[in-house]
């Protein structure tokens, strides 16, 4: 593991509580944005590439409270519906769960490729360094990719096993 990645990993792992999520570029492990879509690093595991592709399919969809909880495509998504959609597409989740359910999903701490920031009323994902969120994106509300930082007050950080 490269020293730069390890340092970024430690910084992300220590972000629980009032510290905000901050974008950290890690060479070879960070996706980039192109016209609002995320482009996965070539060496990303297949499940990470699938999650990014799923995010690209719903990025720009409207925010709809309760949206995305029936599985499959929806006319819009809320935060947990969007997170569930991405993780389900990557075969990392069997059915949609609400925000508070992500507080006990997977393993504790930041992941190497995917981190989940969850509190009782909101969840967002960081996949290959890019944040996928329904708010704090400087765009219309609804799921989208961003490099912008955001507060993570009250969040628990989790990650899928082995990612």
C-alpha positions as CSV (number, residue, x, y, z in Angstrom):
1,X,0.0,0.0,0.0
2,X,1.4,3.4,-1.0
3,X,2.2,5.9,1.8
4,X,-0.1,8.6,0.3
5,X,-3.0,6.2,0.1
6,X,-2.5,5.1,3.7
7,X,-2.4,8.7,4.9
8,X,-5.6,9.5,3.0
9,X,-7.2,6.3,4.4
10,X,-6.3,7.3,8.0
11,X,-7.7,10.8,7.4
12,X,-11.0,9.4,6.1
13,X,-11.2,6.9,8.9
14,X,-10.9,9.6,11.5
15,X,-13.8,11.7,10.0
16,X,-16.6,10.2,12.2
17,X,-18.4,12.8,14.2
18,X,-18.3,16.5,13.5
19,X,-15.4,16.5,11.0
20,X,-16.5,17.0,7.4
21,X,-15.9,14.7,4.5
22,X,-13.0,16.1,2.4
23,X,-12.1,15.1,-1.1
24,X,-8.7,13.4,-1.2
25,X,-7.0,12.5,-4.5
26,X,-5.1,9.2,-4.3
27,X,-3.2,8.3,-7.5
28,X,-4.6,5.1,-9.1
29,X,-7.6,4.9,-6.7
30,X,-9.5,8.0,-7.4
31,X,-12.3,8.3,-10.0
32,X,-12.7,11.6,-11.9
33,X,-15.7,13.5,-13.1
34,X,-16.5,14.1,-16.8
35,X,-19.7,16.0,-17.6
36,X,-21.3,14.9,-14.3
37,X,-20.4,11.3,-14.6
38,X,-17.8,9.4,-12.7
39,X,-15.0,7.6,-14.5
40,X,-13.7,4.7,-12.5
41,X,-9.9,4.1,-12.1
42,X,-8.9,1.3,-14.5
43,X,-7.7,-0.9,-11.6
44,X,-10.9,-0.5,-9.5
45,X,-12.4,-3.9,-8.5
46,X,-15.4,-4.9,-10.6
47,X,-17.9,-4.2,-7.8
48,X,-16.6,-0.6,-7.6
49,X,-16.9,-0.2,-11.4
50,X,-20.5,-1.5,-11.2
51,X,-21.4,0.9,-8.4
52,X,-19.9,3.8,-10.3
53,X,-21.8,2.8,-13.5
54,X,-25.0,2.6,-11.5
55,X,-24.4,6.0,-10.0
56,X,-24.0,7.4,-13.5
57,X,-27.3,5.9,-14.6
58,X,-29.2,7.7,-11.9
59,X,-27.1,10.9,-11.5
60,X,-29.3,13.9,-12.2
61,X,-32.5,12.1,-11.3
62,X,-34.8,14.2,-9.1
63,X,-34.9,13.9,-5.4
64,X,-38.1,12.0,-4.4
65,X,-38.7,11.2,-0.7
66,X,-38.9,7.4,-0.4
67,X,-37.7,7.1,-4.0
68,X,-35.6,4.1,-4.9
69,X,-36.9,1.8,-2.2
70,X,-38.8,-0.6,-4.4
71,X,-35.7,-1.8,-6.1
72,X,-34.7,-1.2,-9.7
73,X,-35.1,2.1,-11.5
74,X,-37.3,4.8,-10.0
75,X,-38.6,8.2,-11.1
76,X,-36.5,9.7,-8.4
77,X,-34.4,8.8,-5.4
78,X,-33.9,9.9,-1.8
79,X,-30.5,9.5,-0.2
80,X,-30.9,5.9,1.0
81,X,-32.7,4.8,-2.1
82,X,-29.8,6.1,-4.2
83,X,-27.2,4.5,-1.9
84,X,-29.1,1.2,-2.0
85,X,-29.4,1.4,-5.8
86,X,-25.6,1.7,-6.2
87,X,-24.7,-1.0,-3.7
88,X,-27.4,-3.4,-5.1
89,X,-26.1,-2.9,-8.6
90,X,-22.6,-3.9,-7.3
91,X,-24.1,-7.0,-5.6
92,X,-23.2,-5.5,-2.2
93,X,-26.7,-5.2,-0.9
94,X,-29.7,-7.5,-1.4
95,X,-32.5,-5.0,-0.9
96,X,-32.9,-1.3,-0.2
97,X,-32.5,-0.1,3.3
98,X,-33.2,3.3,5.0
99,X,-30.5,5.7,6.1
100,X,-30.3,4.4,9.7
101,X,-29.9,0.9,8.4
102,X,-26.6,1.9,6.9
103,X,-25.2,2.7,10.4
104,X,-24.7,-1.1,10.9
105,X,-24.1,-2.2,7.3
106,X,-20.8,-3.9,6.5
107,X,-17.7,-3.2,8.6
108,X,-16.8,-0.1,10.6
109,X,-14.5,2.6,9.4
110,X,-13.6,3.9,6.0
111,X,-13.1,1.4,3.2
112,X,-10.3,1.3,0.7
113,X,-12.7,1.9,-2.3
114,X,-16.2,2.5,-0.8
115,X,-17.1,4.4,2.4
116,X,-20.6,5.0,3.6
117,X,-21.4,8.0,5.8
118,X,-24.6,7.3,7.6
119,X,-26.7,8.9,10.3
120,X,-30.3,8.3,11.3
121,X,-31.7,10.7,8.7
122,X,-29.1,10.8,5.9
123,X,-26.6,8.7,4.0
124,X,-24.0,9.4,1.3
125,X,-21.3,7.3,-0.4
126,X,-17.7,8.0,-1.2
127,X,-16.7,5.7,-4.0
128,X,-13.1,5.8,-5.4
129,X,-12.8,9.3,-3.8
130,X,-15.9,10.8,-5.3
131,X,-18.9,11.6,-3.2
132,X,-22.3,10.4,-4.4
133,X,-25.0,12.4,-2.5
134,X,-28.4,13.9,-2.9
135,X,-27.4,17.2,-1.3
136,X,-24.5,19.6,-0.7
137,X,-23.5,19.3,-4.4
138,X,-24.2,22.9,-5.7
139,X,-26.7,21.5,-8.1
140,X,-30.3,20.6,-8.0
141,X,-31.2,18.2,-5.2
142,X,-31.1,14.6,-6.2
143,X,-28.4,12.0,-6.6
144,X,-25.1,13.2,-8.2
145,X,-21.3,13.0,-8.1
146,X,-19.2,15.7,-6.5
147,X,-15.7,16.5,-5.2
148,X,-17.1,19.1,-2.8
149,X,-16.7,18.6,1.0
150,X,-19.7,18.4,3.3
151,X,-20.4,18.2,7.0
152,X,-20.5,14.7,8.4
153,X,-21.9,15.6,11.8
154,X,-23.3,12.5,13.5
155,X,-22.2,10.2,10.8
156,X,-21.0,6.7,11.3
157,X,-18.5,5.6,8.6
158,X,-18.9,2.0,7.3
159,X,-17.8,0.1,4.3
160,X,-18.6,-3.1,2.4
161,X,-16.6,-6.1,3.4
162,X,-13.2,-6.3,1.6
163,X,-13.7,-2.9,-0.1
